Structures are given as C-alpha cells and as structure tokens.
Amino acid sequence: MKTRRFHSARHRCQGMLLIECLTYLGVSVVILGLATMAFYQCWESSIGLRRNAEDIVCALRAGERWREDVRSATAPLRLETSENEQILHIPHATGDVSYQFTTNAVLRRAEATAPWADVFGRVNSCRVKMDRRQHLSAWRLEIELPVRRKGTHIRPLFSFEAVSIRVTHQ
C-alpha cells in the first residue's frame, strides 16, 4: 500500500516539473525574442549614427578646404550664378581654383584645364553668398545634407564663412 502512494506522488512531482520546464522555456523564448529585437534596433541605430558622423566629417572637411582657398585668394573672387548651379572662381598665384555648387554635390577644380573633382557628394542643397562689409567682402557657404531618418526634427545645415585677408573691397 505504501508503494502505491509513493509511486503516485512521484508521478505528480514529475508532471509538475514538466509544466514548470515548459513555462520557463516559454518565458525564456519571449525574453530572447525581445532581446534580439532590441539588439537589431541598436545595430541599425549604430549604423545610422556612423553614417551621420561620416557625413558631418565630410561636410566639415569640404567647408574648411573652401575657407582655406578663399583665405589664400590673391584677387577678388568672382561668382557665376545660373539656374541650377553656382561657380565661384578664386584667383590664386598659380591660377584659379573654382568651386561648382550644384543641387547634389560640391565640386572643385584646381586649374581651368583640370577636371572637376568631387569634394562632397550626398548634398541636399548647397549655395554660396557674398556679404559686403565695410572694407572687405565676406563669403558664406551653406551646405544642407539630406535627412536620412523620417521624423527628424533637426535639419542638417552647415554654414561656413570666410574672408580673403589679402583682398579688400573697393
């Protein structure tokens, strides 16, 4: 008689453990699924952050190169404006350095016969303006990058100002 009670109690405990194992297994599957989703969202955000950082670095390099060229001008700068683009001619001792600002890119040409080189692509819009001041002309370059994420509240806009030190406005 005692063996029957022991035997039935033993089966009851094993059945309880099986239900507990299935419950723990289900909970762990849900937790692992949520962790995997969170990992991939962080991964995508990390890739987006890296791309944004690369775009910012490229914009800063392009702007600083433009400022360096404007500062080293040997004569007044000339701006040609058409419907879709602007070309800024910066006279140097060795020849003109030209910048072409289009809707999608900033191009640079070191000599009149040289081909245009891409300084910065992936541009939403780009324009250059002259700001006349008392005895000199300041120039402003504005570069707007495309927004990569929907729902972004900040417009990626960079402004660079440069003044040719050697050239004064008459």
Secondary structure, 3 states (H helix, E strand, C coil): CHHHHHHHHHHHHHHHHHHHHHHHHHHHHHHHHHHHHHHHHHHHHHHHHHHHHHHHHHHHHHHHHHHHHHHCCCCCCEEEECCCCEEEEEEECCEEEEEEECCCCEEEECCCCCCCEEEECCCCEEEEEEEECCCCEEEEEEEECCCCCCCCCCCCEEEEEEECCCCCCC
